């Protein structure tokens, strides 16, 4: 086995293969970043979900002013319109 000095023993191979790998990895990362940017740009904007502590009036901001209030049944989680008040004579 030939005897090497410490500096030559630590040196790796130089040349194009490492540079090609680095450029290819950077190119793939740039393509992925551009693709995700286009995908995000194409998606429609969704309204934010209502917060848990918000009042019901704040959550119904898109409802018409004359719309009847809607309650959620705690049993089944089904939305129901409130019952009409009973008329007393």
ZIMO-V489160 format. One record per pair of residues at least 24 apart in sequence whose C-alpha atoms are under 7 Angstrom apart, sorted by the first residue. I is the first residue (numbers start at 1). J is the second residue. D is the distance in Angstrom with one decimal. If there is no record, write none. Layout:
I & J & D
I & J & D
This chain:
none
